[in-house]
Every structure is written in C-alpha cells, then in structure tokens.
Amino acid sequence: MKNNFLTFFTRLIFLVLFSSTLVQASDQQNHGFTDDQIAEGEWWNIPYPTRFDASTLKPQQMLSINGNQLVDSDNKVFTLKGLNIADIDKLARQGQWKKSLFDEVAAWGSNVVRIPIHPMAWRARGKHWYFQELDNAVKWANEHQMYLIIDWHSIGNLKTEMFQHPMYSTNIAETSNFWRDIAFRYKGVPTVAVYEIFNEPTDDFIGNGKGSLGKISWDEWRELMESMVDIVKVYNEQAIPLIAGFNWAYDLSEVMEKPIRREGIAYAIHPYPQKAKVAEESIDAFKQAWQKQWGYVAERYPLMATELGWVKTGGYGAHVPVLHDNGTYGPAIVEFMAERNISWAAWVFDPEWSPVMIKDWDFTPSEQGEFFKKTLLEDNLPNDE
C-alpha cells in the first residue's frame, strides 16, 4: 500500500510539474500572452511591443564606457554607488513595491538601484506585468536622478541548464528573449543604464565538491555572452552589458587573456568576504587577494561590484560566503573600489534576503546597513544637484 501510494504521489508530482512546464513554455512562445488571453481575442491582432517614452522623464545624463571607465554625457568619470533591492514580484506580493521604497534608497545616498529579476517570477507574472512595474521603477529612479541595473538573476550553468534552485531555472532562448525585450523597450532611456546579462554563472562543482551543475569552458561562456551582447546592441546600442565570470561571479582570471570580444561592455564581480580565501581577515590581506583575483581587470575594463556585503557568524541569514566577524571587510572593500573607480551596489535592501541591509520595513539599518548608508551619504550626496 505504501509503495502504491508513493508511486501515485510521484506520478502526481510529475504531472503537476510537466503541466507547469507546458504552461510556461506556451507563455514564452506567445511572447508573454497566455493561451486564455489569445483565445479571448484575435491572435493576429496582438500588438507589437512598444518602447518606453523617454520624453516623460526628467533630463538625465546618458552613461557610456570610455576605456576602462564609466563616463557621463560630458565624458566625466562617473561611479555608480548604491543598493540592491529584492525582486519586484516579491516586493509586490508583500505590499512593499512602491515609490516610497525608492525615496528611501535615494535618502541613503544611492545613485543606482540594482533590480534582480528571477526567471521563475518573470514567467509567473509575464513580461507585460514586469514591464508595467519596471516602467514605474524608471520613473521613481529618474525622479532622484538614480540609475538602474537590470539583473537577470539566475545562478547556475546556462549551457547545461542546471541551476542552484528552481527559481533560477532558464535557458538560452528565454535569456536571449529577455534581453531582446528589455533592450527594445528601454532604448534611449538613460535611467536604465546597465544590463547584467547573467547574475552568477557556475562551472562544475558546488559546495566544495558536494554537487555539480556541469562543466562549461570559458571559451564557451565567452561566445555565449558575446551572442547576448550582440542581441542587446542590435536593439539598444547605448546599453552597457555587464558580464560575470565563474565561481558565482567571482572568477575573472580568464579576462586578460580572453576578454569578451565586444566594445562597450563592463565586467561584474561579487566580492563577498569569504571568496577572498585569506588566511587573516585584515585590510591588507583582503586587498592583496582582490588585486590578484579580479582587481587587475579594472586597469583595462570597467568593473562593477554588483553584489557585496556581510553578516556576522550567528547573525540573521548567516551563510557562506558572506560571513565576517572582525569589521575589516567593509572599510577594505570600499577603499579598494574607490582607488580603482569600481562601481558597486551593496546586497540587499530587504529585511528577509541575506545579508540584510535593513531589519524591518521601517528601514532600520543592520550592521552592514549602517556602514553602507554612512559611506553612500559621504560619497554621493555632496555631488547632488
């Protein structure tokens, strides 16, 4: 009886998952419209995509790349410094997706907001819902002269289609279509400045050999990213594509010998404290490790630390690789990035996703929140108009 129940239960789970996959695949093929929506009208009259009307925004400098620097419309070096927020879908479900969130991020001194979009949420809500909310984000950010980094928030191996968690599951076709749609919609919109093509790519082993998401070579990854950049540039030549390396966006060791063969791109780094593998957590030890492992890239290419942060052992959401106890990481990473004009966005302005910047929706800062708020206010606000 037990075996029969397990067999039935297993089949039921398979049918549910298979049905869900078919619905998601159908939605993707229909460009975000569900079968029910198409059945209610004339499929041949579904409108073509439209672009965001940039004329509705306040004037804002268009960012671009000059050599190894991010520059504004006057060709002056511009460094993005700000915060990550949670996925729009999560915030909306919790009643926190609203203009006041952007007002608070701006009040902390941010000039950039990174918005992670998870593939599972993108499929569940549909691109039309996301574009409606991204349009709001553009308006809210533009009001404060902040910029946006749009992040396709997947973790895993895009080649093998093996991912760290179901929320990150995607494929090359969906990723390509995502960036085609984003690039088309926000062409000529200076607020949407950076397109982070793939959040954290992995190569083979995870968790010190506890598992594998499959192999992919740098040559394969480079070609894949170049194809994504080409898609973006066809629809929006002014966009800044951002490319991450392996080891969860930490390993850029191949870049000097085999850089991305496209102009106008930048590289992403997620330099959480335990990634440095230092024997002693001191400022000097951190800096030496970072320079050797990825800091050198900033000598030739624009570099952006789109995730960084820490939490003490035993703190809320404490996990590898963000554990740090003695207080040296924050000052070390900020000073290191300032010396190289590396842009950055601390993770994460949310009381649930770790390492948290805030303890609650009254925006009470955590330990790292207090540090980054102080740093942002010192660095960015004196330059506000």
N, C-alpha and C positions, 0 to 999 in steps of 0.2 A: 504493500500500500504506500509506504514511504517512497519507494523508488518510482512508483507510478505518479505520485504527486509531484516529485521532483522533475520527472520528465515533462509532465504537463506544464509545470511552472516555468521550466526552461524554454519550452516552446512558446509559451505566452509572452515571455520577455523578448524572445527573438522576433515575434510578430509585431510587438509594440515598437521595438527599435527599428525593424525593417520598414514599418509603415511611416514612422517619423522620418526616416531617411528618404523615402519616396516623396513625402510632402516637401521636405527641404530641397530635394533635387528639382522637383517641379517648380517650386517658387523661384529657384535660381534661374532655371531655363526661361521662365516667364518674366524675367527682369524685375522681380520684386512683387509682381501681382500674383495673387493666389488663384487657383483654378475656380474657386467660387466667384471671385471678383470678375474674372473673364467671362464666366457663364452668365453673369447678370447683364452683361452688355455685349458690345460687338468688339471682338478681339482685334479686328483690323483698325479700329478707331482708338486704340490705346495710344495716348500721346507720347511723342518722343520726349526724352529728358530735356529739362530746361536748366539754364545757368542761374546762379545766384546773381542778383542785381547789385553790383558793387557800388553803383551810384547812390544807394541808400545809406552808405556808411560815411562816417567822418573821414576826412583825408588822413591817410596813414602811409608811412614810408614803406616802399617795397624792398624786402630783403633779398640779397643775392650773394653769390660767392665770388671773391676776388683772391686768387691764390689760395693761401691756407686760412683765409679769414672770412667771416660773415660780415657783410657791409650793408649799409642802408642806401637809399637812393642818392645820397650825396657822396657815396663811396667812403664813408667814415666807418671804421670798425664798430661793429655792434655785437654785444654779447648778450645772449638770451639767458635770463636767470629767473627761475620761478618754481612752480609746483605741478605735480601730477594730481589729477582728481580721479575718482572712480569712473567706471563705465557709465555712460548716460543711462542705460537701461536699469542698472542697479539704483542709481540715484533717483530716477523717476519712480520706480516701484516703492522706494522708501520716502517719497514726498520731499526729496531734497534737491531735485533738479529745478533750479530757479535762479533768477538774476542775482539774488542776494548772495548766492554762493560765489559768483564771480566778483561781486563787490568786495567780499571778504578776502578772496585771494589777492585782489588788487591792493587792498588795505595792508596786506602783509608785505607789500613791496614787489610783487611779481610783475615781470613784463612778458611772461609766457605761461601758457597753460597747456599741459600735455593731456590729451584725451585718449585713453585706451579704449578700443572697440574690439570686443571679443567676437570671434566668428560665430559662436553659438547664439549670442544675443543678436547679432546682425541678421542671422537667418530667422530667428524667432520673431523679431519686430518687423523686419522687412526694411529695405533701403529707404522707402518713402517716409516711414516714420523717423528713421535716423536722420535723413536729410532735413526734415522739418525741425528736429531738435538741434542738429548741427548749425542750421541757419540761426537759431536763437543764440547758440554759443558764439557764433561770429559777431552778432550784434552786441552781445554783452561784453565780449572781449574788446571789440573795437571801441566801445564807449570809454574804456580805460586805456586805450592805446596798447593793449596787450596783444600778443601773437598766439597762434595755436600750433601745436604739433599734433597731427592726427596719427595715431599709432594703431596699426593692425596687430592686435595683441594676442599673438599666438606664441606658444612655446613648444618647440619640437623640431622634427625633421620634415621639411616640406617635400623633399624628394621621396622619402619612403612613406609619407603620410602617416607617421607615427608621432603621437603627441603626448605631452605630460599629463593631460586631463582632457575629458571630452569637451570642456568649454573652449579649448584651443584648436579643436579639430577643423581642418580646412583642406584645401588642395590648391594646385597651381591655377586651375581655371577660376575658382572663386576668388583667389587672391588677385589675380590679374584683372578680373572684372571689378573688384572693389576699387582698385586704384584707377582704372579707367573711369569709373563713375565719379570718384572723388575729384580727379583731375579735371574732368569735363565741367562738373558743377561749379568748382571754385576757381576756374581760370580767371585771372585778372583781379582776384580778391587778395589784397596784401595781408590781411589778417591771418589767412590760412597759409602759413609760411613754409612749414616743414612736413614732409610725408615720410614717416618712419615705416619702411616697407614691411618689415617683419621683426617683431619685438625681440625674441630671444631664440635664435637658432641653436640647435644642439648637434653634436657629432658623436655618435656611438654611445658610450657608456654614461649612465647617470647614477648618482648616489654612490660614488666610489665602487663601481662595478656591480651594483645591486640590480641593474637592469640596462637595457639598451633600446634606443629609438632608431637604430640603424645607422649605417655609415653614409657619409656624403663627403666628397673631397672639396677642398677649397676651389679647385678649378670648376667643379660642377656648381657650387654655390655662386661663384663669381658670374658664370654665364647666366644662371637663373636670375640673379639680381640685375644684371645688365638688361635682360629682357623686360624686367619690371620697370626699370628706369626708362627704357625706350617707350613703353606704353604711356607712362606718366608724361614724358616730354612731348609726345605726339599731341596730347590733349591740353597740356599746360606747360609750355617751355619755361615759364618763370618759376615753377615749383622747385623746391630743394629736396630731392630724395635723400633719405638717410639710411645708411647700410650698416648692419651689425655683423660682428664676427661670431665664431663658435663659442662654446662654453657659456651659454646663456648671455651672449652679448658682452663677453669679456676678452676673448682672444682675438687680437688684431695682428698677430705675429706674421701673417702672410701678406699684409698690405704693402709693405715696402717693396717686396719682390714681385708681387702680383696684385697691384691695385685694381679697383674697378675701372674699366676702360671707357669711362664716360666723363664728360665735363659737367661741372656744376653740381657735384654730389658732395655729401659730407658723410662722416662715419659716426656711429653710435657706440657708446661704451656704458656699461652698467657696473661701476666700480664699487660694489659693496665691500665692506671691510675684510671679510674672510676670504675673498677672492685673491687678495694680495699674497697670501701664504707667507707672511713674515714671521720670523722666529720671535721677535719682540715688537709689540704694538707701540712703536714710537713714531713721531713725526718723520724723522729721518729714514727709518726703515720703510714706512709706507711710501715715501717719495721715491726712494731708490727702486722699489719694486714696481711702482706705477710707471716710472720713466722707462724701465726696461720692457715692461709688458705691453704698454699701449701709449704712454705719454709721447714717445718719439713720433707718433703719427701726426701730432699737432704741428710738427715742424714743416710738414708738407701739405697737409689737408685739414680742412675744418673738422673739428671734433666736438661732439656734444654728449655729455653725460646725462642721458635722458631718464635714468633712474639712479638714485643713490640715497643712502640713509642707514640708520642703525637702530638697534634696540638692545638694552642690557639683558644679560642672561636672566631668565626668570620673568622678564617683562612680558607685557601683553603681546601675543603673537610671535614670541622669540623663536627664531629658526635659523638654520644655516641658509644663506651666507651672511646674514645681517647682524649677527651677534657681535657686540663690542662693549667693553666694560670700563676702560680707563680714561675715556674722554679725549683721546688724541686724534681720533679719526676725523671728526668734524673740522677742526682747525686745519688739519693736514690737507684734507681733500679740497677745501675751499681755497687755501693758499696755493696749492699745486695748480688748480684750474685757473686761478687769477693770473699766475705767472705766464700762462700759455694762451690766455683768452679763450678758454674752453667754455662753451655754453653748458648750462645744466638745469635740470628740473628735479627737485627732490621728491621722493616717493614716501607717503602718499597722503593727500589732504582728505582723509576719511577716518572715522573712528573705529572701523572694523578691519580694513585691509592693512596688513602689517608690512613694514614698520609704520605705525600711525604717526601722522603729524598733529592730529587733534584727538582729544579724548572723548569728545561729545559734539553734538550739533550746536552747542553754544560756542564752538570753536576754541575751547580751552586747549592751549598748546601742550603737547607731550614734551619730553626732554629734548628730542631732536627738533620738535616743532619750535620750541623757544629759540634754539640755536639758529635754525634756518630763517626764522622770522627776523631775528636781530640782524643777521647777515644781509638779507634782502633789503631791509629798510635802510641799512647803511650804504648798500651798493647802488640801489636803483632809484629810490625816491628823490634824492637830491638832483637827479637829472630829469625829473618830470617837468613837463611844460607848466 
